[in-house]
């Protein structure tokens, strides 16, 4: 019997499974085609709002992944500084992406073009999402609070002198400390003088002189005792000399402290003057009072972007922590460790920008600018981020070098023929409308060291009375109005130096000298009276406690000097008497005995 064995046929595709997969893929592709742009738009708005701490709105976003392109239309970014103002608006942004880094969840933009960029446009609703004390904005505001200058407190026509708090006066604290030092020094010197026991040593020498009166030159033992007593006298004199030297040094230090009370009093005069908000009539003081707040505001905005760049473009290859995914509990944080020779998580290689800036009484001008090297990992990219623009009347240059461990940020910008924003002079019912002019800003921050300069110039300024504040009229306010209203030009210059922890601000303008001279002539008498009141208040609080301390130091110096002089005289007299007696016994006149 013959058996035929057949081979079973195995199916390559399981059609019952392939069909549902194809259907599922088709549905997913359809959903992607329908909702991808919407999801990407909302994600971009959310990420931008988180970075800027202000609303980011996009009218339309289109993803063209096959061609590696993203198009954004109608971009609006609210200002993190002003509630009803936009930071910028853009008609269109087109980005060319590299597709391969997307597989690693990295975004690399080869080229970005932005057209129709406008800055400072108004908006109807507030767009700030973070408080003024949150994050980078809070750091910048805290930094700016160190530079706030007192307003020009002259328009009321009357200067009052309020009562001072004694705890604010350094002279009282210095006097108390000096008095404690004097008491401690007196106790120490009294203890050391008692320890010398000069009286006992001198008495012992005088008794030895009496014993030597009936002695002979052959009394060897007595002569030896006399020589030992003479040695004790010399040791006592050395101890008195050492104490005298120490006391002289201590008295000199106490006298220097007493002299320093006068300097402390002068500082208290200045402190009282500052607490009463009485600015000086020197030109720099007036410049800081008039334009200091405006200068600080400009420096704060520039520093905000520097700090924001340092946060999202950290220097070096240090690990960076970001908030983890939202969970009901223990959300934690995600820590990313950059790897050398790898692609950055975000990189914008080149951006070409078309910027529109308004001018006074004319259509907006369009300028071209470029940005390159913006990345989340500067150390991996290896090159600094740069921005530049150049056109007639417009210049911009910036460099953010975060490649090394110490970040270096520099920027310069100047714009001529632009409409300058109006300014209200602090504490004065006067409004300045600069019109068309030139504004320039330069900033250099290396590590914690900062150097910045802001200038504003205009040849056709307009001064107006501002009655919205409701400030009552005053002779001094009228004087200020008469001075400034006759000045047709404006030139303001502010400089910032020092460290981020201890910045120093200096402001000057062409108004300072003219206003200072007129105020000195008219308001000088009133200010002199107010200063005398302030000085009288400081004197009344300080002179009473300080006088006994000064007397204590004077008496202590004289007392210690007198007592040491008396102790030295006793020892010198006893030594002379003993030496004379020893010479008489030994028969060696003129010879100094050991």
ZAMARGU-4260 file (C-alpha; in steps of 0.2 Angstrom, whole numbers, plus 5000, padded with zeros to 4 digits):
<rodrens>
0) 5000/5000/5000 | 5006/5017/4995 | 5005/5032/5007 | 5005/5050/5000 | 5010/5063/5013
5) 5006/5081/5009 | 5013/5097/5015 | 5002/5110/5023 | 5002/5128/5016 | 5005/5142/5029
10) 4998/5159/5025 | 5010/5174/5024 | 4997/5187/5029 | 4984/5185/5042 | 4971/5195/5032
15) 4959/5195/5047 | 4972/5205/5057 | 4979/5216/5042 | 4962/5223/5037 | 4958/5230/5055
20) 4976/5237/5056 | 4974/5246/5039 | 4958/5253/5044 | 4965/5259/5061 | 4980/5267/5052
25) 4969/5275/5039 | 4958/5282/5054 | 4974/5288/5063 | 4980/5296/5047 | 4964/5305/5044
30) 4963/5311/5062 | 4981/5317/5060 | 4977/5326/5044 | 4962/5334/5052 | 4968/5338/5070
35) 4987/5339/5068 | 4988/5358/5065 | 4976/5362/5079 | 4986/5351/5091 | 5002/5359/5086
40) 4995/5376/5087 | 4989/5373/5105 | 5005/5366/5110 | 5015/5380/5103 | 5004/5393/5112
45) 5006/5383/5128 | 5025/5382/5127 | 5027/5400/5122 | 5016/5406/5136 | 5026/5396/5148
50) 5042/5403/5142 | 5037/5421/5141 | 5025/5422/5155 | 5013/5431/5144 | 4999/5425/5132
55) 5005/5418/5115 | 4991/5417/5102 | 4992/5410/5085 | 4978/5412/5072 | 4983/5398/5061
60) 4997/5385/5061 | 5001/5372/5047 | 5012/5357/5047 | 5020/5351/5031 | 5031/5337/5038
65) 5034/5329/5021 | 5043/5345/5016 | 5050/5349/5033 | 5040/5365/5035 | 5030/5374/5048
70) 5020/5390/5044 | 5013/5401/5058 | 5001/5415/5053 | 4994/5429/5065 | 5006/5427/5079
75) 5003/5438/5094 | 5014/5438/5110 | 5008/5449/5125 | 5020/5459/5134 | 5026/5453/5151
80) 5029/5471/5157 | 5013/5480/5152 | 4996/5473/5154 | 4987/5481/5139 | 5002/5480/5126
85) 5009/5467/5115 | 5027/5462/5115 | 5026/5458/5096 | 5015/5453/5082 | 5020/5444/5066
90) 5010/5442/5050 | 5019/5425/5045 | 5033/5414/5051 | 5039/5400/5040 | 5052/5387/5047
95) 5062/5374/5038 | 5065/5359/5049 | 5077/5345/5049 | 5066/5329/5049 | 5079/5316/5057
100) 5080/5325/5074 | 5062/5325/5076 | 5063/5306/5078 | 5073/5310/5094 | 5060/5323/5100
105) 5073/5336/5095 | 5068/5352/5085 | 5082/5359/5073 | 5076/5373/5062 | 5088/5377/5047
110) 5080/5393/5042 | 5066/5404/5049 | 5058/5419/5040 | 5047/5431/5049 | 5038/5445/5040
115) 5028/5459/5047 | 5035/5460/5065 | 5028/5474/5075 | 5032/5479/5093 | 5022/5488/5106
120) 5005/5487/5098 | 4990/5489/5110 | 4978/5475/5115 | 4961/5475/5123 | 4964/5463/5137
125) 4978/5459/5149 | 4990/5446/5143 | 5002/5443/5158 | 5000/5426/5165 | 5013/5427/5179
130) 5014/5439/5194 | 5026/5453/5195 | 5035/5443/5209 | 5036/5426/5200 | 5051/5418/5192
135) 5063/5429/5182 | 5051/5444/5183 | 5052/5443/5202 | 5071/5443/5201 | 5072/5458/5189
140) 5059/5468/5200 | 5069/5464/5216 | 5085/5470/5207 | 5076/5486/5201 | 5070/5490/5218
145) 5089/5493/5223 | 5090/5507/5210 | 5074/5516/5214 | 5078/5534/5218 | 5067/5546/5228
150) 5055/5557/5219 | 5058/5576/5218 | 5049/5581/5233 | 5048/5600/5229 | 5031/5604/5221
155) 5021/5606/5237 | 5030/5622/5241 | 5033/5616/5259 | 5046/5604/5266 | 5041/5596/5283
160) 5053/5588/5295 | 5046/5572/5303 | 5052/5564/5319 | 5066/5552/5317 | 5068/5535/5324
165) 5083/5534/5336 | 5086/5516/5330 | 5090/5522/5313 | 5105/5533/5319 | 5122/5525/5318
170) 5130/5538/5330 | 5120/5531/5344 | 5125/5513/5341 | 5143/5519/5338 | 5143/5529/5355
175) 5136/5514/5364 | 5149/5502/5357 | 5163/5515/5361 | 5157/5517/5379 | 5157/5498/5381
180) 5175/5498/5374 | 5180/5511/5386 | 5173/5502/5401 | 5181/5486/5396 | 5198/5494/5394
185) 5197/5503/5411 | 5193/5486/5419 | 5208/5478/5410 | 5220/5492/5414 | 5215/5492/5433
190) 5217/5473/5434 | 5234/5475/5426 | 5240/5489/5437 | 5235/5479/5452 | 5244/5464/5446
195) 5260/5475/5445 | 5260/5478/5464 | 5272/5493/5461 | 5269/5499/5479 | 5275/5483/5487
200) 5291/5482/5475 | 5295/5501/5480 | 5293/5497/5498 | 5304/5482/5497 | 5317/5493/5489
205) 5316/5507/5502 | 5318/5494/5516 | 5333/5488/5508 | 5340/5505/5507 | 5337/5507/5526
210) 5346/5490/5529 | 5361/5496/5519 | 5363/5512/5529 | 5373/5502/5543 | 5381/5489/5531
215) 5399/5487/5526 | 5407/5483/5510 | 5411/5466/5516 | 5393/5461/5519 | 5392/5450/5504
220) 5375/5442/5508 | 5367/5459/5510 | 5375/5466/5495 | 5368/5451/5485 | 5350/5454/5492
225) 5352/5472/5487 | 5356/5467/5469 | 5342/5455/5468 | 5330/5469/5474 | 5337/5480/5461
230) 5334/5467/5448 | 5316/5466/5454 | 5314/5485/5452 | 5320/5484/5434 | 5308/5470/5430
235) 5294/5480/5438 | 5299/5495/5427 | 5299/5484/5411 | 5281/5478/5416 | 5276/5496/5418
240) 5283/5501/5401 | 5274/5487/5393 | 5258/5492/5401 | 5261/5510/5396 | 5264/5505/5378
245) 5248/5495/5378 | 5238/5508/5386 | 5244/5522/5374 | 5239/5511/5359 | 5222/5508/5367
250) 5219/5526/5372 | 5223/5531/5354 | 5211/5518/5347 | 5197/5525/5359 | 5201/5543/5354
255) 5200/5538/5335 | 5183/5530/5339 | 5178/5546/5348 | 5183/5556/5332 | 5173/5544/5321
260) 5157/5549/5330 | 5158/5565/5321 | 5158/5556/5304 | 5144/5545/5310 | 5134/5560/5314
265) 5137/5567/5297 | 5130/5550/5290 | 5115/5552/5301 | 5112/5569/5294 | 5112/5561/5277
270) 5101/5547/5283 | 5088/5559/5290 | 5088/5569/5274 | 5085/5554/5264 | 5071/5548/5275
275) 5063/5565/5273 | 5064/5563/5254 | 5074/5579/5252 | 5084/5577/5236 | 5100/5588/5234
280) 5100/5602/5222 | 5115/5596/5213 | 5113/5592/5195 | 5115/5573/5196 | 5103/5572/5210
285) 5090/5581/5200 | 5093/5570/5185 | 5091/5554/5195 | 5075/5561/5202 | 5067/5566/5185
290) 5073/5552/5174 | 5079/5538/5186 | 5063/5528/5186 | 5062/5528/5166 | 5081/5523/5165
295) 5078/5509/5178 | 5063/5503/5168 | 5073/5501/5152 | 5087/5492/5161 | 5075/5480/5169
300) 5068/5475/5152 | 5085/5472/5145 | 5090/5462/5160 | 5074/5452/5159 | 5079/5445/5142
305) 5096/5442/5148 | 5090/5432/5163 | 5077/5423/5152 | 5091/5418/5140 | 5102/5411/5154
310) 5088/5401/5161 | 5083/5393/5144 | 5100/5393/5137 | 5111/5388/5152 | 5130/5389/5150
315) 5141/5373/5151 | 5135/5355/5151 | 5127/5356/5168 | 5111/5345/5171 | 5095/5354/5170
320) 5079/5350/5179 | 5061/5354/5172 | 5044/5350/5180 | 5039/5332/5177 | 5022/5326/5170
325) 5007/5331/5180 | 5001/5318/5192 | 4990/5317/5207 | 5005/5314/5218 | 5023/5315/5217
330) 5025/5323/5200 | 5043/5326/5203 | 5055/5334/5190 | 5063/5328/5174 | 5082/5330/5175
335) 5091/5330/5158 | 5109/5327/5156 | 5117/5334/5140 | 5128/5322/5131 | 5144/5329/5122
340) 5144/5328/5103 | 5125/5326/5102 | 5112/5337/5094 | 5104/5350/5105 | 5086/5348/5110
345) 5082/5364/5101 | 5092/5374/5088 | 5087/5388/5077 | 5102/5390/5065 | 5096/5405/5055
350) 5082/5417/5056 | 5078/5431/5044 | 5066/5444/5051 | 5056/5459/5043 | 5053/5472/5057
355) 5041/5486/5056 | 5045/5501/5067 | 5034/5517/5068 | 5040/5535/5066 | 5032/5551/5071
360) 5020/5557/5058 | 5025/5545/5045 | 5021/5527/5039 | 5030/5513/5048 | 5047/5509/5041
365) 5052/5491/5037 | 5069/5484/5043 | 5078/5468/5040 | 5086/5458/5055 | 5094/5441/5057
370) 5096/5429/5071 | 5107/5414/5072 | 5113/5400/5085 | 5098/5401/5097 | 5099/5384/5106
375) 5094/5376/5122 | 5111/5368/5124 | 5124/5381/5119 | 5139/5370/5125 | 5133/5356/5112
380) 5131/5369/5098 | 5148/5377/5102 | 5144/5394/5095 | 5136/5409/5103 | 5119/5416/5098
385) 5119/5432/5088 | 5107/5445/5082 | 5110/5459/5070 | 5102/5472/5060 | 5108/5488/5051
390) 5098/5501/5041 | 5098/5520/5039 | 5095/5526/5057 | 5094/5509/5064 | 5107/5498/5072
395) 5106/5482/5082 | 5119/5469/5088 | 5118/5456/5101 | 5129/5441/5107 | 5124/5428/5120
400) 5139/5418/5123 | 5134/5403/5134 | 5146/5391/5128 | 5158/5391/5143 | 5154/5390/5161
405) 5154/5409/5163 | 5140/5417/5152 | 5144/5433/5142 | 5129/5444/5135 | 5131/5460/5126
410) 5119/5470/5116 | 5118/5487/5107 | 5104/5495/5099 | 5100/5513/5092 | 5086/5520/5083
415) 5084/5537/5075 | 5069/5546/5069 | 5057/5535/5080 | 5042/5541/5090 | 5048/5542/5108
420) 5036/5537/5122 | 5029/5551/5133 | 5036/5553/5151 | 5028/5560/5166 | 5040/5568/5178
425) 5039/5560/5195 | 5030/5571/5209 | 5027/5585/5196 | 5011/5589/5186 | 5021/5590/5170
430) 5021/5578/5155 | 5035/5577/5143 | 5031/5572/5125 | 5048/5570/5116 | 5041/5567/5099
435) 5053/5560/5086 | 5071/5557/5092 | 5085/5545/5095 | 5086/5532/5108 | 5101/5520/5111
440) 5104/5506/5123 | 5120/5496/5127 | 5121/5481/5139 | 5136/5470/5144 | 5134/5457/5157
445) 5148/5445/5161 | 5145/5433/5175 | 5138/5445/5188 | 5146/5461/5182 | 5135/5473/5173
450) 5138/5488/5162 | 5124/5497/5153 | 5120/5514/5146 | 5104/5521/5140 | 5102/5538/5130
455) 5088/5548/5123 | 5089/5563/5113 | 5075/5574/5105 | 5076/5591/5096 | 5058/5596/5097
460) 5050/5591/5114 | 5034/5597/5120 | 5029/5601/5138 | 5011/5600/5145 | 5003/5602/5161
465) 4997/5586/5168 | 4981/5589/5179 | 4976/5570/5180 | 4986/5568/5196 | 4977/5581/5206
470) 4992/5589/5213 | 4989/5606/5221 | 4998/5621/5213 | 5013/5627/5222 | 5026/5641/5219
475) 5040/5628/5217 | 5030/5618/5205 | 5027/5634/5195 | 5045/5637/5195 | 5049/5620/5188
480) 5036/5623/5174 | 5044/5639/5170 | 5061/5632/5168 | 5057/5616/5158 | 5044/5623/5147
485) 5057/5635/5139 | 5069/5621/5135 | 5065/5614/5117 | 5078/5600/5117 | 5081/5585/5128
490) 5096/5574/5131 | 5096/5561/5144 | 5110/5549/5148 | 5109/5535/5161 | 5123/5523/5166
495) 5123/5507/5176 | 5138/5499/5183 | 5143/5486/5197 | 5136/5469/5200 | 5119/5462/5199
500) 5118/5461/5218 | 5125/5479/5220 | 5121/5490/5205 | 5125/5508/5204 | 5115/5520/5194
505) 5120/5538/5187 | 5108/5549/5177 | 5111/5566/5169 | 5101/5577/5157 | 5102/5594/5150
510) 5088/5600/5162 | 5098/5596/5177 | 5109/5611/5178 | 5096/5624/5173 | 5084/5617/5185
515) 5097/5616/5199 | 5102/5634/5197 | 5084/5641/5197 | 5079/5630/5212 | 5094/5635/5222
520) 5090/5653/5219 | 5072/5652/5223 | 5070/5637/5235 | 5087/5638/5243 | 5081/5647/5258
525) 5067/5635/5261 | 5078/5620/5259 | 5091/5627/5271 | 5077/5629/5285 | 5072/5611/5282
530) 5090/5605/5283 | 5093/5615/5299 | 5077/5606/5307 | 5084/5589/5302 | 5101/5593/5309
535) 5093/5600/5325 | 5083/5583/5327 | 5098/5573/5325 | 5108/5584/5337 | 5094/5582/5350
540) 5094/5563/5349 | 5113/5561/5348 | 5121/5574/5358 | 5114/5569/5375 | 5120/5551/5374
545) 5137/5555/5365 | 5143/5568/5377 | 5146/5556/5392 | 5155/5544/5381 | 5167/5557/5374
550) 5170/5563/5392 | 5173/5545/5398 | 5186/5543/5384 | 5195/5559/5389 | 5194/5555/5408
555) 5200/5538/5405 | 5215/5543/5395 | 5221/5556/5408 | 5218/5544/5422 | 5228/5530/5415
560) 5242/5541/5410 | 5242/5549/5427 | 5242/5533/5437 | 5255/5525/5426 | 5266/5541/5428
565) 5264/5539/5447 | 5269/5521/5447 | 5284/5524/5436 | 5290/5539/5448 | 5289/5527/5463
570) 5300/5514/5454 | 5312/5527/5448 | 5314/5535/5465 | 5317/5518/5473 | 5329/5513/5460
575) 5339/5529/5461 | 5340/5528/5480 | 5346/5510/5480 | 5359/5512/5467 | 5366/5527/5476
580) 5367/5517/5492 | 5376/5503/5483 | 5389/5514/5475 | 5392/5522/5492 | 5396/5504/5499
585) 5406/5498/5485 | 5416/5514/5483 | 5414/5514/5464 | 5406/5531/5461 | 5399/5533/5443
590) 5398/5515/5441 | 5380/5508/5436 | 5376/5493/5446 | 5367/5478/5438
</rodrens>
